Amino acid sequence: MYRPSTQQFLEISDIREGIVILKNHSFRAILMVSSVNFDLKSEEEQRAIIFQFQTFLNSLDFSAQIVIRSRRLNITGYFDKLKELELKQKNELLKTQVSEYRKFVENLVKEGVIMKKEFYLVVPFSLSEGMGGQIEKKNRLLSIKKSFSTKITEDAFRRAKEQLWQRMEFVAVGLRRCGLNSMPLTTPELIELFWSWYHPKEAEKGYYPEIIPELLKESKV
């Protein structure tokens, strides 16, 4: 009996140079965004942040997706380091303090699950954007649809990458005005991100797939 592979159900066709290529020949770039403790801000600061974020959203001339991910925080490695530090400690007082701290954290973890929140902003681009008149647009769309069965040309990929980097720079400036820092994910980081979404239990334990060296070579626009 034929069983389709998992990859057949994914919308991702390829990941190159920090760019996600979808099966419909559109492109995505993903920015990891920092957070800000809004509740600790003064009322005036909160109003300023809201105003800047509203201004940022209104300035966008393309769609963007905000993704918030909550996942269990794996601190097994942290416990191992504490145990190692405890064994190496020669000062009995410091050794006792490290031991008590380790037990305190272990009891804290047992009482509840420690969660970690991650924030991402997805920037899209499609080859059909920026077309001219209706006739030219129709011809370009037909050309793109016919090319779905073939690979994307190098020129098309370079144009898409350039447009995405321009958009990411624009987004980064807008977020910075809101007090947020952002960083584009590289190819290995994108692979690990998507892998962890589909394998949450393995990722929670700190296991990630081995990435071939060729994917580690990132080129710039």
Stockholm file with secondary structure:
# STOCKHOLM 1.0

chainA/1-221         MYRPSTQQFLEISDIREGIVILKNHSFRAILMVSSVNFDLKSEEEQRAIIFQFQTFLNSLDFSAQIVIRSRRLNITGYFDKLKELELKQKNELLKTQVSEYRKFVENLVKEGVIMKKEFYLVVPFSLSEGMGGQIEKKNRLLSIKKSFSTKITEDAFRRAKEQLWQRMEFVAVGLRRCGLNSMPLTTPELIELFWSWYHPKEAEKGYYPEIIPELLKESKV
#=GR chainA/1-221 SS CCCCCGGGGCSEEEEETTEEEETTSEEEEEEEECCCCGGGSCHHHHHHHHHHHHHHHHHCSSCCEEEEEEEECCCHHHHHHHHHHHHHCCCHHHHHHHHHHHHHHHHHHHHSCCEEEEEEEEEEEETTTTCCSHHHHHHHHHHHHHGGGSCCCHHHHHHHHHHHHHHHHHHHHHHHHTTCCEEECCHHHHHHHHHHHHCHHHHHTTCCCCCCGGGGCCCCC
#=GC SS_cons         CCCCCGGGGCSEEEEETTEEEETTSEEEEEEEECCCCGGGSCHHHHHHHHHHHHHHHHHCSSCCEEEEEEEECCCHHHHHHHHHHHHHCCCHHHHHHHHHHHHHHHHHHHHSCCEEEEEEEEEEEETTTTCCSHHHHHHHHHHHHHGGGSCCCHHHHHHHHHHHHHHHHHHHHHHHHTTCCEEECCHHHHHHHHHHHHCHHHHHTTCCCCCCGGGGCCCCC
//
